[in-house]
Amino acid sequence: MNDKTSAELAKTFEPAGIEAKWYARWESNGLFRPERPDAAPYTIVNPPPNVTGSLHIGHALDNTLQDVVIRYERLKGKDALWVVGTDHAGIATQMVVERQMEARQDKRTNYTREQFVDKVWEWKHESGGTITGQLRRLGCSMDWSREQFTMDPHFTRAVVKVFVDLYNQGLIYRDKRLVNWDPKLKTAISDLEVETRETQGGFWHFKYPLADGVKRDDGLDYIEVATTRPETMLADMAVAVHPEDERYKSVIGKEILQPLTGRRFKVVADEHADPDLGSGAVKITPGHDFNDFEVGKRAGIKPADMLNMFDAEAKVVQTADGLVPAEFVGLDRFDARKLVVEQMKEAGFLIPHVTKDKEGNEVQHDAEPRTIQTPFGDRGGVVIEPWLTDQWYVDAETLAKAPMEAVRSGAIEIVPKTWEKTFFNWMENIQPWCVSRQLWWGHRIPAWYGSDGQCYVAETEEEAQAKAGAGVTLERDSDVLDTWFSSALWPFATLGWPDEDAPLLKKHYPNDLLVSGFDILFFWDARMAMQGLHFMKEVPWKKLYLHGLVRAADGAKMSKSKGNVVDPLGLIDKYGADALRFFMCAMESQGRDVKMDEKRVEGYRNFATKLWNAARFCQSNGITGSTSVAAPAATSAVNKWIIGEVVETVAALDQAMADLRFDAAANTVYHFVWDQFCDWYIELIKGNFDPETKAVAGWVLDQILVMLHPFMPFVTEELWHALGKRDGELIVAAWPKPEAEVDAAAKREVEWLIALVSNLRTAKNELGIAPGAKLDAYLPEPSALTRSIIEANPAAIERLARLNGIRFESAPVGAAMQVGAGDANIVVPLEGVIDIAAEKARLEKALAASQKEAKSLEGRLGNPSFVEKAKPEAVEKARADHAMHAAEAERLAAALQRLG
């Protein structure tokens, strides 16, 4: 432990050197996981960032909140474990390595699978894990001695066991279903890896002729369908109409003769078709559209019989029934689209979209222009194709039952509670979870296909061969598992499972808290709950805290394309990690996104500087750190008052942390440090550093450093050691236990003084009186309590309020202002202090100007045309300006009131 003696604090607070010094010392001394075998456990697992990742502003929020909690619980004496590690991030990592190979005119397919995987491991050892160093910059007190990786041997063993067990229990199976297919990467991807973008496209209307001379009741021999993807008609298998749509009731069950393929298929009744949208009829391509897949199943089409018209690169292939015209085979999907439209038009089956030009003449277009919400792969960057393939699926519907019951029973508490509705809505409608990926990097699926046509799932190839028998040749499944499948095991596999006797597992499962962005509630959080409850028979964590996004200052979502991304490391370089951390906490209000505001980060750097300067002042006056946990004895009102303020602040902080109200916690400690301690207590004790005051001031400063430490760990640790010889580091000190009570009389007395000084300073400022001007004051017939306070504090009243005492008699006749404090209305004469008439004229002029400006802005904001059509930033500025002028008018009116 460090037993260094105190050193004189530098004149200027410089974070960089302090941060590097203390983080290295904490980590090298094992203080992120102090030896506390008999202490109650407290456990958090960090959402494992991608091994390819770097710290972004969302990570800064997420990890700051976790670190605040873990430092707080550590100070409370818990055996606090923060599990840390990285995710192998299948697609992301494989892409990084492949891009590097491309830069060297090399490619993955030049190597065997094993050789390529070796290259990925080489990259991981040399370049992976940048983000772990960046988390250290942020001050994250994680247990780095037990850093995990989802491809570590023990973790892989857990993943394989889970897959095999779920398969044996009938909860994992192979099926033919639609998936999000990335034609560039040639793999299925999760919904989280799909990015919806607006693209400019078309809406084509076509005639689908009824077969065998059938006509509708209105005499038409066709049904009009509209689509944004004409190419998929090469695999159409039905046309759907609403069962109650009178236009089509007579032809339900009749057949369509598709013009290009000659394929015959039925008109089916399904509520998916909206009678009020377009013609009310929808072409159904179950092999290439998620909604159509469900309609097709309801119509009795088995997935095995659904037509697939694309290969892995989204080029047209011949369908199972051999009816795709030869000229389409081999075409890219978008080239096929053009040819489909061209042939349908030539055959007279295209219904043109008609508009009018400036002269009123009709103009025909092939398609109606549309802005289309189009899915893109966030890694491959190409349009995602719904593709019918054989994949491995988890029976998520069965696994979802236990987590839903856990939330209903309170075994899992979701904070804020408003997210429960979203959680249940998704879980109750959950779809099978596709867990296979067509990649080389990742956990290989433990399944082997035998020459006998059977599939054998086992933990090892030897076990699979034993199941198959000696005469069967095996070939292993080439797919790997979705990274969410392995990260779903994070709360227990990181603690030693499947070894059920692992000491950490027995002590630290279930975890206490998970802090997560709401955007991965289903992709990670819900799946951890499924796997944890299924394999451990207990919840993975008792409480789930969901925070929002960090947005740009104007509320817009951050994106590279908008150029509004904020680099947290740049902010740390500029203002220090403590300032960024405090900003994140102060702005984290449950259920709301965080708006980035660099000025506020700068303001919290100033807050750290304020504390630094207060500590320097104390140090220069012989005030040192306290060796006492309990509050020292005090006789003076000001010392009793500040001890009481500590008592109330600790209680408020504990309540805020229990409620996970990070904003309330940060604002509580900020208000106490800046206002109560720095602005008032230090001012009140100046010139009176007797032994009692030194003891109390040193003790209070210690309590501040401990309370502030979870939020601002670096500056507090530095000040902790600068203020005296310590037995250990602040990071493992004890949370405040004042063992004192609030002294009501002392609180009344000091708050009265603060009110007097504050109100008098405000009045002087309003009336343009110099702050240092000493004034006379009168208070006829004071109450006994007020009189006793005034008589007990003559020096403070003269020094801080700048009054020549307060006389208990009526004020001389003449202009005067009145200043309130408690039940007192103190009269301060102004004759000879200011030019009353000139001051009134100045105030009236300024008031008129502010009122005029406020009224003008009020009119603009009351105009719907401005609010709805102006740029959001212009509206926001108008609101801010209106608030400013309204407040200024109120202040000026109060000043005039003072002058009578």
Secondary structure as the mmCIF struct_conf table of DSSP 4:
data_model
#
loop_
_struct_conf.conf_type_id
_struct_conf.id
_struct_conf.beg_label_comp_id
_struct_conf.beg_label_asym_id
_struct_conf.beg_label_seq_id
_struct_conf.end_label_comp_id
_struct_conf.end_label_asym_id
_struct_conf.end_label_seq_id
HELX_LH_PP_P HELX_LH_PP_P1 LYS A 4 SER A 6
HELX_LH_PP_P HELX_LH_PP_P2 GLU A 8 ALA A 10
BEND BEND1 LYS A 11 THR A 12
HELX_RH_AL_P HELX_RH_AL_P1 PRO A 15 SER A 28
TURN_TY1_P TURN_TY1_P1 ASN A 29 PHE A 32
BEND BEND2 ARG A 33 ARG A 33
TURN_TY1_P TURN_TY1_P2 PRO A 37 ASP A 38
BEND BEND3 ALA A 39 ALA A 39
HELX_LH_PP_P HELX_LH_PP_P3 ALA A 40 ALA A 40
STRN STRN1 PRO A 41 VAL A 45
HELX_LH_PP_P HELX_LH_PP_P4 PRO A 48 PRO A 49
STRN STRN2 ASN A 50 ASN A 50
TURN_TY1_P TURN_TY1_P3 VAL A 51 THR A 52
HELX_RH_AL_P HELX_RH_AL_P2 ILE A 57 LEU A 75
TURN_TY1_P TURN_TY1_P4 LYS A 76 GLY A 77
STRN STRN3 ASP A 79 VAL A 83
STRN STRN4 GLY A 85 THR A 86
STRN STRN5 ASP A 87 ASP A 87
HELX_RH_AL_P HELX_RH_AL_P3 GLY A 90 ALA A 103
TURN_TY1_P TURN_TY1_P5 ARG A 104 GLN A 105
HELX_RH_3T_P HELX_RH_3T_P1 ARG A 108 ASN A 110
BEND BEND4 TYR A 111 TYR A 111
HELX_RH_AL_P HELX_RH_AL_P4 ARG A 113 SER A 127
HELX_RH_AL_P HELX_RH_AL_P5 THR A 130 LEU A 138
TURN_TY1_P TURN_TY1_P6 GLY A 139 GLY A 139
HELX_RH_3T_P HELX_RH_3T_P2 TRP A 144 ARG A 146
STRN STRN6 GLN A 148 PHE A 149
TURN_TY1_P TURN_TY1_P7 THR A 150 MET A 151
BEND BEND5 ASP A 152 ASP A 152
HELX_RH_AL_P HELX_RH_AL_P6 PRO A 153 ASN A 168
TURN_TY1_P TURN_TY1_P8 GLN A 169 GLY A 170
STRN STRN7 ILE A 172 ASP A 182
TURN_TY1_P TURN_TY1_P9 PRO A 183 LYS A 186
STRN STRN8 THR A 187 ILE A 189
HELX_RH_3T_P HELX_RH_3T_P3 ASP A 191 GLU A 193
STRN STRN9 VAL A 194 PRO A 209
STRN STRN10 LEU A 210 LEU A 210
HELX_RH_3T_P HELX_RH_3T_P4 ALA A 211 GLY A 213
TURN_TY1_P TURN_TY1_P10 ASP A 217 ASP A 218
BEND BEND6 GLY A 219 GLY A 219
BEND BEND7 ASP A 221 ASP A 221
STRN STRN11 TYR A 222 THR A 227
BEND BEND8 THR A 228 THR A 228
HELX_RH_3T_P HELX_RH_3T_P5 PRO A 230 ALA A 235
STRN STRN12 ALA A 238 VAL A 241
TURN_TY1_P TURN_TY1_P11 PRO A 243 GLU A 244
TURN_TY1_P TURN_TY1_P12 GLU A 246 TYR A 248
HELX_RH_3T_P HELX_RH_3T_P6 LYS A 249 VAL A 251
TURN_TY1_P TURN_TY1_P13 ILE A 252 GLY A 253
STRN STRN13 GLU A 255 LEU A 257
TURN_TY1_P TURN_TY1_P14 PRO A 259 THR A 261
STRN STRN14 ARG A 264 ALA A 269
TURN_TY1_P TURN_TY1_P15 GLU A 271 HIS A 272
BEND BEND9 ALA A 273 ALA A 273
TURN_TY1_P TURN_TY1_P16 PRO A 275 ASP A 276
BEND BEND10 LEU A 277 LEU A 277
TURN_TY1_P TURN_TY1_P17 GLY A 278 SER A 279
BEND BEND11 GLY A 280 GLY A 280
STRN STRN15 ALA A 281 ILE A 284
TURN_TY1_P TURN_TY1_P18 PRO A 286 GLY A 287
BEND BEND12 HIS A 288 HIS A 288
HELX_RH_AL_P HELX_RH_AL_P7 PHE A 290 ARG A 298
TURN_TY1_P TURN_TY1_P19 ALA A 299 GLY A 300
HELX_RH_3T_P HELX_RH_3T_P7 PRO A 303 ASP A 305
BEND BEND13 MET A 306 MET A 306
STRN STRN16 PHE A 310 PHE A 310
TURN_TY1_P TURN_TY1_P20 ALA A 312 GLU A 313
BEND BEND14 ALA A 314 ALA A 314
STRN STRN17 LYS A 315 VAL A 316
TURN_TY1_P TURN_TY1_P21 ALA A 320 ASP A 321
BEND BEND15 VAL A 324 VAL A 324
HELX_RH_3T_P HELX_RH_3T_P8 ALA A 326 PHE A 328
TURN_TY1_P TURN_TY1_P22 VAL A 329 GLY A 330
STRN STRN18 ASP A 332 ASP A 332
HELX_RH_AL_P HELX_RH_AL_P8 ARG A 333 GLU A 346
TURN_TY1_P TURN_TY1_P23 ALA A 347 GLY A 348
STRN STRN19 LEU A 350 ILE A 351
STRN STRN20 HIS A 353 LYS A 356
TURN_TY1_P TURN_TY1_P24 LYS A 358 GLU A 359
BEND BEND16 GLY A 360 GLY A 360
STRN STRN21 GLU A 362 HIS A 365
BEND BEND17 ASP A 366 ALA A 367
STRN STRN22 GLU A 368 GLY A 377
TURN_TY1_P TURN_TY1_P25 ASP A 378 GLY A 380
BEND BEND18 VAL A 382 VAL A 382
STRN STRN23 VAL A 383 VAL A 383
STRN STRN24 GLU A 385 VAL A 394
HELX_RH_AL_P HELX_RH_AL_P9 ALA A 396 LEU A 399
TURN_TY1_P TURN_TY1_P26 ALA A 400 ALA A 400
HELX_RH_AL_P HELX_RH_AL_P10 LYS A 401 SER A 409
TURN_TY1_P TURN_TY1_P27 GLY A 410 GLY A 410
BEND BEND19 ALA A 411 ILE A 412
STRN STRN25 GLU A 413 VAL A 415
BEND BEND20 PRO A 416 PRO A 416
TURN_TY1_P TURN_TY1_P28 LYS A 417 THR A 418
HELX_RH_AL_P HELX_RH_AL_P11 TRP A 419 GLU A 428
TURN_TY1_P TURN_TY1_P29 ASN A 429 ASN A 429
HELX_LH_PP_P HELX_LH_PP_P5 ILE A 430 PRO A 432
STRN STRN26 TRP A 433 CYS A 434
STRN STRN27 SER A 436 ARG A 437
BEND BEND21 TRP A 440 GLY A 442
STRN STRN28 ARG A 444 ARG A 444
STRN STRN29 ALA A 447 GLY A 450
TURN_TY1_P TURN_TY1_P30 SER A 451 ASP A 452
BEND BEND22 GLY A 453 GLY A 453
STRN STRN30 CYS A 455 VAL A 457
BEND BEND23 GLU A 459 THR A 460
HELX_RH_AL_P HELX_RH_AL_P12 GLU A 461 ALA A 468
TURN_TY1_P TURN_TY1_P31 ALA A 470 GLY A 471
STRN STRN31 LEU A 474 ARG A 476
STRN STRN32 VAL A 480 LEU A 481
HELX_RH_AL_P HELX_RH_AL_P13 THR A 483 SER A 487
TURN_TY1_P TURN_TY1_P32 ALA A 488 LEU A 489
HELX_RH_AL_P HELX_RH_AL_P14 TRP A 490 ALA A 493
TURN_TY1_P TURN_TY1_P33 THR A 494 PRO A 498
TURN_TY1_P TURN_TY1_P34 GLU A 500 ASP A 501
HELX_RH_AL_P HELX_RH_AL_P15 PRO A 503 HIS A 508
BEND BEND24 PRO A 510 PRO A 510
STRN STRN33 ASN A 511 GLY A 517
HELX_RH_3T_P HELX_RH_3T_P9 PHE A 518 ILE A 520
HELX_RH_PI_P HELX_RH_PI_P1 LEU A 521 ASP A 525
HELX_RH_AL_P HELX_RH_AL_P16 ALA A 526 MET A 536
BEND BEND25 LYS A 537 GLU A 538
BEND BEND26 PRO A 540 PRO A 540
STRN STRN34 TRP A 541 HIS A 547
STRN STRN35 VAL A 550 ARG A 551
TURN_TY1_P TURN_TY1_P35 ALA A 553 ASP A 554
BEND BEND27 GLY A 555 GLY A 555
HELX_LH_PP_P HELX_LH_PP_P6 ALA A 556 MET A 558
TURN_TY1_P TURN_TY1_P36 LYS A 560 GLY A 563
HELX_RH_AL_P HELX_RH_AL_P17 PRO A 568 TYR A 575
HELX_RH_AL_P HELX_RH_AL_P18 ALA A 577 MET A 587
TURN_TY1_P TURN_TY1_P37 GLN A 590 GLY A 591
BEND BEND28 ARG A 592 ARG A 592
HELX_LH_PP_P HELX_LH_PP_P7 ASP A 593 ASP A 593
STRN STRN36 VAL A 594 LYS A 595
HELX_LH_PP_P HELX_LH_PP_P8 MET A 596 MET A 596
HELX_RH_AL_P HELX_RH_AL_P19 GLU A 598 SER A 620
TURN_TY1_P TURN_TY1_P38 ASN A 621 GLY A 622
BEND BEND29 THR A 627 THR A 627
BEND BEND30 VAL A 629 ALA A 630
HELX_LH_PP_P HELX_LH_PP_P9 ALA A 631 ALA A 633
BEND BEND31 SER A 636 SER A 636
HELX_RH_AL_P HELX_RH_AL_P20 ALA A 637 ALA A 658
TURN_TY1_P TURN_TY1_P39 ASP A 659 LEU A 660
HELX_RH_AL_P HELX_RH_AL_P21 PHE A 662 HIS A 671
HELX_RH_PI_P HELX_RH_PI_P2 PHE A 672 TYR A 681
HELX_RH_AL_P HELX_RH_AL_P22 ILE A 682 ILE A 685
TURN_TY1_P TURN_TY1_P40 LYS A 686 GLY A 687
HELX_RH_AL_P HELX_RH_AL_P23 PRO A 691 LEU A 708
TURN_TY1_P TURN_TY1_P41 HIS A 709 PHE A 711
BEND BEND32 MET A 712 MET A 712
HELX_RH_AL_P HELX_RH_AL_P24 PRO A 713 ALA A 722
TURN_TY1_P TURN_TY1_P42 LEU A 723 LEU A 723
BEND BEND33 GLY A 724 GLY A 724
BEND BEND34 ASP A 727 GLY A 728
HELX_RH_3T_P HELX_RH_3T_P10 LEU A 730 VAL A 732
BEND BEND35 ALA A 733 ALA A 733
HELX_LH_PP_P HELX_LH_PP_P10 ALA A 734 PRO A 736
HELX_RH_AL_P HELX_RH_AL_P25 ALA A 744 GLU A 766
TURN_TY1_P TURN_TY1_P43 LEU A 767 GLY A 768
TURN_TY1_P TURN_TY1_P44 PRO A 771 GLY A 772
STRN STRN37 LEU A 775 LEU A 775
STRN STRN38 TYR A 778 TYR A 778
BEND BEND36 PRO A 780 GLU A 781
HELX_RH_AL_P HELX_RH_AL_P26 ALA A 784 ALA A 792
HELX_RH_AL_P HELX_RH_AL_P27 PRO A 794 LEU A 800
BEND BEND37 ALA A 801 ALA A 801
STRN STRN39 LEU A 803 LEU A 803
BEND BEND38 ASN A 804 ASN A 804
STRN STRN40 ARG A 807 ARG A 807
BEND BEND39 PHE A 808 GLU A 809
HELX_LH_PP_P HELX_LH_PP_P11 SER A 810 PRO A 812
BEND BEND40 VAL A 813 GLY A 814
STRN STRN41 ALA A 816 ALA A 821
TURN_TY1_P TURN_TY1_P45 GLY A 822 ASP A 823
STRN STRN42 ALA A 824 PRO A 829
TURN_TY1_P TURN_TY1_P46 GLU A 831 VAL A 833
BEND BEND41 ILE A 834 ILE A 834
HELX_RH_AL_P HELX_RH_AL_P28 ILE A 836 LEU A 861
TURN_TY1_P TURN_TY1_P47 GLY A 862 GLY A 862
HELX_RH_AL_P HELX_RH_AL_P29 PRO A 864 LYS A 869
BEND BEND42 ALA A 870 ALA A 870
HELX_RH_AL_P HELX_RH_AL_P30 PRO A 872 ARG A 898
TURN_TY1_P TURN_TY1_P48 LEU A 899 LEU A 899
#
